[in-house]
Amino acid sequence: MKPIKVYIIDNGTAEIKTLSERISNLRWNIHVETVSEDPFLGGRASESNQCFTLNKSLRVKYEGFSSLIDDLIFLVSLDDPSRPGRIVEANNSAAEKLGYSYEELQEMSFYTIAGDLDSEMKKIRADLQVKGMSTTDSFLTMKSGDKLQVEVCMKVLDLNDSIVTMVVARDTSAFRKMATELQWRKNFERVISEVSGTLKEFENIDDAIDKALKHLGELTSADRSNVFLLDYRNELVRNTHEWCKESVRSAKPFLQKIPFKEFPWWMKELQKGKVLSYVVNELPEEANREAVVLARQGIVSLVVIPIYSRQRLIGFVGLERLFGQFEWSKADIELLEVFAGLISGVIEYSRFM
């Protein structure tokens, strides 16, 4: 493939140098030349206009161009008779984000990393033939085996009588994460509203707390959610309320009248107002007694928030996962803290009813 010559007219800014370096770093056969004036001036009007248009498109804010280069870009020979989907060229972002070397990508077929595009090829080919381009959501398989969510735009190019398809894959994982977080926040506000409303049903406070625990557990994908209250007179902990995911066995019958001394480290940390968020097999040595009790219930990871009333620890609320390694998010903990505050208010109110 013949080299592509790109002229950049120097406007005296540092941005131009950075732009030139970024273009040069692309893996394509591109020759970049920085000039002080339009190289096509001198009566060659059509070529001059062409050069002006090119430079106008390149003289953009660095942030915008950087965003373009961050896309994964491939030149692919979809119908190569000897190797269908042969990757002719790929830029640095494609190699870096997928975890392959440039040389490895050139030995690969695009179909091997293109996720479910294979099943979409009939529609893609029709779009390319009729519209000249095709856009779809898909994923690319990284060298690690992980999936990178992308928006794929494909366009047929004729480069020196060689027909290739330019594939621009835009990483949408950050956008999807943001969309997921926004949806989570929306659900968070809905659940808090529902829990708050539920806990106002003081006619049957126990049923109200159980129902609220269900909302809490479902939003956080917990296997169990529960409330424990402290009996200081007898120095006992009691599991007063519990919600379990379908098919998960209740632990409540086995968690009644537990002596404080069974949870010495736990009680000490909660008295300090600390949030306990742990994978059970990673608990500190001083929590060995607690680890044994938790493992007996099949708990793999948990998060616990103290419940205070009048600056005194009166209990705690927790979320539990029984399967797989799991780390509780800040959003989960925030929700649990709000819930603990609501429970505290309900308990305080009920004592004066």
Phi, psi and omega in degrees: 000130182294149179293147175264123181265127179241124176260133175239121180281121184288121177256011175086006181258156178293336182299323181296318179297316180297318179298316179299317181295319181294321178294319181296331182283347175297147185283356181285166180277078185242132175252120182256132178228124178267125183235161181272339179211168181301119183290348182260004178293149180121040173095349181267077191298314185295317179292325178297315179297321179297316180294320179298317180298317179299312182292327178297321180289332180276333182278068179246169176298143185302322183301317181294318181290323178300321179298321179296314182293332179292343175293154176272120185239130179232149162251122189234137172263092187299324186246032177302122185299327181271332181211085181303135179081016182302131178276112182280314180216156175209147180271175182301319182299322179298314180293314185293314185286330180271345177086010177262160170278161178301320181294321179296318180298321182291344177267359187255162170263139179300331181296334182286340181247358190270023173057234184268015180296332182304319180286344181261359189298328179299314179292319180299315180297321179296318179296318180297323182286319185274313186261342183087354178202164180214139179231135179205160174267136181202200174215155174247139181273122180280166180300328180287347184098347178290159180256132176255113180289130184218158166257124186253126175243127183238138181216135180279133179236146174250101182252107179054049179066013176250117182276120176228164176249123175276126179246119176250115181250115181263123179296115181253008183298321180294318178296316180296321178297317179297318179296320178295318180295322178295320178293321178298317180297320178297316178294323178303310181296323179294315182295317178300319178297316181293317180296316179300317179294319181297318184287351175278353179278071187288353178300325177220083187296325181294315177296323180296317179293319178300317180294320179295322178297327178296314177302315183297312182296319182292320181292325184266002181061033178281158173270329174219147168228142186206163176236133175241138176242151184260139174248096185290329182299317181256003181053054181233151172249137182226131175282102186272330184217145183206143168235138178236140173297151179305136181082356177265131183285141178290140176253355186304317181299336184265001186238046177247140176055051177271123181298144176308324186294346176285341182231056185298312180293316180304309182297321180297316181292318180293324178298333177277356180082017184279149172272128179257108179232107189216151159275129191303318182284003176246012176296149179295162184302324182291353179255025182301319182295318178296320182299322180295314180296317182293318180296326179298331179270001179081016183281129178264317178213154182205161172224136184229135179240131178291147174251123181246147172221122182054044177064022178237135178293121180244353180169196177204156178240140185221159173237141183228144171240135183256349186228131174073157176291139184207133176246129181284135183280164175300326180294320177299315181294320178299316179297318181295323178295318177298317180298317179300320177296320179294318179298318178302315180297320180295314181296317179299317181294318184295333181290341181255004180278000000 
